[in-house]
Amino acid sequence: MTLRAALATVGLTALLGSATAHAAATQSLDSVRAAAEQAVQDRYSRPGSRVVVSTEPLDTRLQLEACSEPLRALVSDQAQPRSRMTVPVQCPQPGGWIVRVPIRLQVFRHVLVSSRALLRGDGIGAADVHAEERDVTRLGYGYLDNLDQIAGRTLSRALARGSVLSPGSLGGRRMVRAGDHVQVLAQLEGISVRAEGVALGSGDNGARLRVRNAASGRVIDAMVSAPGVVVALP
């Protein structure tokens, strides 16, 4: 082999070696996506919930230096789950890089749903709701998942059957509870009549409920007008 040929061979070997080293020093994009997915799983998983995460493809032209440290995905403790999020993934070594990974997220949890149509001002309790699994990333107004959250409360707006209960759907505490002794006001030919009764339902101001007249035993329809006071309906 001539000197020129030997030098050419050495040069080609060095070039190939450099290219191989460069390829070996490139961070896998799949590892970046996996770090983002795992961080989101860890952030939003909890007993009784089901988390489904998928990452959007990263640009294949992206060339990242291989990271000598474990990748670090940053998901804030205050970040609320949304159907689409962006998760920064960082190479924490000196001079490292950060890539923002777009993800799609579903977080299924058991939330309280109305079992029947409910009116504004109605008292609400365990018999009026049941738990269903819903994707909470799509519940922009929030949700309730515990019966303690509705104990003694009324509705601030009407709900159709199958509606998810949110904090905004709840009003104040009930003015009248089932079993309460109430004053029943009735208008008879322009004369106000008062009677004692027992509430058969619960509700806030304006809620309709049934009341049993304590003296006659007759059951009438009435509307709550104040704490412990109902107005007989015609």
Secondary structure as the mmCIF struct_conf table of DSSP 4:
data_model
#
loop_
_struct_conf.conf_type_id
_struct_conf.id
_struct_conf.beg_label_comp_id
_struct_conf.beg_label_asym_id
_struct_conf.beg_label_seq_id
_struct_conf.end_label_comp_id
_struct_conf.end_label_asym_id
_struct_conf.end_label_seq_id
HELX_RH_AL_P HELX_RH_AL_P1 LEU A 3 ALA A 24
TURN_TY1_P TURN_TY1_P1 ALA A 25 ALA A 25
STRN STRN1 THR A 26 THR A 26
HELX_LH_PP_P HELX_LH_PP_P1 GLN A 27 SER A 28
HELX_RH_AL_P HELX_RH_AL_P2 LEU A 29 TYR A 44
TURN_TY1_P TURN_TY1_P2 PRO A 47 GLY A 48
STRN STRN2 ARG A 50 THR A 55
HELX_LH_PP_P HELX_LH_PP_P2 GLU A 56 ASP A 59
TURN_TY1_P TURN_TY1_P3 THR A 60 ARG A 61
STRN STRN3 GLU A 65 GLU A 65
HELX_LH_PP_P HELX_LH_PP_P3 ALA A 66 CYS A 67
BEND BEND1 SER A 68 GLU A 69
STRN STRN4 ARG A 72 ALA A 73
TURN_TY1_P TURN_TY1_P4 ASP A 77 GLN A 78
HELX_LH_PP_P HELX_LH_PP_P4 ALA A 79 PRO A 81
BEND BEND2 SER A 83 SER A 83
STRN STRN5 ARG A 84 GLN A 90
BEND BEND3 GLN A 93 GLN A 93
TURN_TY1_P TURN_TY1_P5 PRO A 94 GLY A 95
STRN STRN6 ILE A 98 SER A 114
BEND BEND4 SER A 115 ARG A 116
STRN STRN7 LEU A 118 LEU A 118
TURN_TY1_P TURN_TY1_P6 ARG A 120 GLY A 121
STRN STRN8 ASP A 122 GLY A 123
HELX_RH_3T_P HELX_RH_3T_P1 ALA A 126 ASP A 128
STRN STRN9 VAL A 129 ASP A 135
HELX_RH_3T_P HELX_RH_3T_P2 VAL A 136 ARG A 138
TURN_TY1_P TURN_TY1_P7 GLY A 140 TYR A 141
HELX_RH_3T_P HELX_RH_3T_P3 LEU A 147 GLN A 149
TURN_TY1_P TURN_TY1_P8 ILE A 150 GLY A 152
STRN STRN10 ARG A 153 LEU A 155
BEND BEND5 SER A 156 ARG A 157
STRN STRN11 LEU A 159 LEU A 159
TURN_TY1_P TURN_TY1_P9 ARG A 161 GLY A 162
HELX_LH_PP_P HELX_LH_PP_P5 SER A 163 SER A 163
STRN STRN12 VAL A 164 VAL A 164
HELX_LH_PP_P HELX_LH_PP_P6 LEU A 165 LEU A 165
HELX_RH_3T_P HELX_RH_3T_P4 PRO A 167 SER A 169
STRN STRN13 LEU A 170 ARG A 173
BEND BEND6 MET A 175 MET A 175
STRN STRN14 VAL A 176 VAL A 176
TURN_TY1_P TURN_TY1_P10 ALA A 178 GLY A 179
STRN STRN15 HIS A 181 LEU A 188
TURN_TY1_P TURN_TY1_P11 GLU A 189 GLY A 190
STRN STRN16 ILE A 191 ALA A 199
BEND BEND7 LEU A 200 GLY A 201
STRN STRN17 GLY A 203 GLY A 203
TURN_TY1_P TURN_TY1_P12 ASN A 205 GLY A 206
STRN STRN18 ARG A 208 ASN A 213
TURN_TY1_P TURN_TY1_P13 ALA A 214 SER A 216
STRN STRN19 VAL A 219 ALA A 226
TURN_TY1_P TURN_TY1_P14 PRO A 227 GLY A 228
STRN STRN20 VAL A 229 ALA A 232
#
